[in-house]
Amino acid sequence: MASVLTRLLAALRGSVISSAAGRDPSKYEPQVRVRPRQAANGPAEAPADRNTRISGLRVKRLRQIAGFYADGANEAVITIGDCAFVPHDRFHAAAEQIVRATGEPASALVATENALRKGLLKRRIGELADRERAILRAADLLCELGELERTAALRLRLPIVWNEGRCRVAAPGFESLTRSNFLRPGMEALFGEFAIQAPESLDDLRRAWRSALSLDARLTEEEHQTLESYQFVERAWLAPGEPEDARSAAAALTFGLFPGTNRPMLYDGGQGVITFAPAQSGRRAGQIAHNLSRLVAGAVAIDIDGKALNATARWRQKEVGKILVFAPALGDLSMSYNPLDAVARDPDNAWTEARLLADLLTGRRGPDEEGRNFIAPAILEVALSDRPERRHMRGVIARVACSDKQLEAWTAALLHSPHRELTEHGRMLRELAAPKRQALVNRLMRELAVWQSPPIADLIDRSDWTPADLRRRATLFLCIDRADLDRYACVLRVIVGQTLAALRRDKAVEAGAAVTFFLDELARLGPMATVARAVDAGPDSGVRPWLFFSGSDEMRKHYPNGDAMSASCAAHCFIEPDAAAADELAQRLGYVKSLFGAEERPVASTDELTGPEFAGRIIALVRNQAPARLVPPTELKTAQRRGK
């Protein structure tokens, strides 16, 4: 990683109906390949083979119909003239009403009636209620199998597509908005009672379904199983909505792309986000890089192996703001960070900030009150007493690990301090038994050793950035090789924790100044109270944390209040779930009931979520929205193209 990042930093510093995809909206034509006709002298096809082939084509057709209704971008369309159950005299009466309303002469009556018969009603599948979509799908499936007459299917479709007039209407000669406004009242008079779903129509559908699945039906086993699987009122997956305006989209996050489109699913909320994905998943890294390649706002990213920096830094420096890089593997090329700069010189605030730093230094393996209370006074004295050039971690470590002679002098100085916290620490040191103190020091020095050894020891004399830079749309990349995560975990804890705390103290947050934290491998840093508080604080703090865990079990292991944190987050993404994560996701997706009885099944079972149907998919659950099944950008390629 070091050689790639070195070159990058040098460069930076140097300078029936169809999908919206374009099918004919008046037809629904499955793409079925036709086998070439056999030669005249070829062997005759056996009846069993022919029946198997025909059955296979019917199953394929059933699946195409089901797939059509699973795509919310498709449209359900009705040609009004096909509704043979509507009396003919009503067309004439409706045409008369429209002609009178438009003020046209009587000679326009025939043309208007013909326009009505050619008129179309359209409604997007994504606008349908789950039950409405299930009814339309069942009617089309039964028509395909010859179990339901086309007229009966249209009688079921009309009330759903018409939707009390809240649908798109089109007819020849009524293309303008003014003319179409005259068309709707005429259609309402035309449909009359047929615009209301009749109970007997649903009874006919139910009887036809049961007949198709009865023992007397001539369906093959595969056809029977396929049809039976479509009896449930399935929940619709979220479909792409109207495009966001460029300004609001620039400050929004994206979880992935809607399948078959280049449209991202956007999230512009201020609450936190969680992604559950395997630690070394390329799609997990791709989610971070893709967001950094388009997000026009301040950001902090724990960047494993420098992938996001390599893919997005050039674009962000050009289009967003300053690039800040803390990368120990780069040695002198890395920016520096001094934790003591985040501790105020004001005694009223210094103690709180000293305790925060002490907690970040000692709490990686869980709350360590004894260690925090031992280190915090040393931090406080360095912050309040030392000259600026000596105000760094080396001074803190020198006080913690001082010799017996130095301890005696330091204890005397503490006892004469004007600050209560320091005098109390002096009394504690005087009363603490030497063996117990030495054991405590030895334990703490194992946690603090990283601050004494290169390259970190050479990067703590000053701070090359402040949290205020992030409000001005700077991007802080914390680049760590995966193999060095445990070694530098304490350093990452301090930088992330102090930055979160400083930004949350800044109450005057301007619009668009929210900072997103992409906290990859968060579990490796241990529990952090600052992260939990940032999640709970919500959008008011101007901080939006995005947490990455391998699963909820890992989250609960490090955060006892993990369930509450998860509930505070408004969005959850699942990528390549293992059995435990898939089981949790299946529970959250819930159950669907049969359209024709009390039977129910999961929206997606654990086996389905871990199987090929969801392979390579991102399942996004966003508060107050339908679940979304997304595809990731192609690893980092999208981000890399944007970064060039």
DAZI-V516230 format. One line per field, one symbol per residue. psi: psi as a letter, one per 30 degrees, with the letter a starting at -180 (. if undefined). A space follows every 10 residues. Layout:
BEGIN
psi = ???
END
This chain:
BEGIN
psi = eeeeeeeeee eefg.hkllf fgljffljjk jkkkkkkkle glkkkkeeee eeeeeeeeee eeeeeeeeff jfflkkkkke ffiffkkefe eeeeeeeeee efgllfffee eeeeeeeflk kkkkeffkle eeeeeeeeee eeeefgfkle eeeeeeeeee eehhfilkkk kkfheleeef ffeeeeeeee ebfffkkkef eeeeeeeeee eeglfflhkl eeeeeeeefg fkikkkkklk akklleeeef gllkfakkkg lgkljkjglf llkkkjlkeg kffeeeeeee efffjilllk kjjkggeeee ffeeeeeefd akkkjjjeff bfflllkjff fgklfjfefe eefeeeeeee ffgeglkiee eefeeeeeee eeefellefg iafeeeeeee glleeeeeee eeeefgkfke eeeeeeeeee fkkeeeeeee eeeefeefef ffklfefggg flkgllffee fgglkjkjjk kefgeeegee eeeeeeeeee eeeffjfijl kggkkkjjik heefflkjee eeeeeffaff fgkjkjkjlf lfeeeeefjf geeeeeffkf kkkkkhkaee eeeeeeeefa lklkfgafkl lkekleeefg afegkglkjk jkkgllkkjl klljbgeeee eef.
END
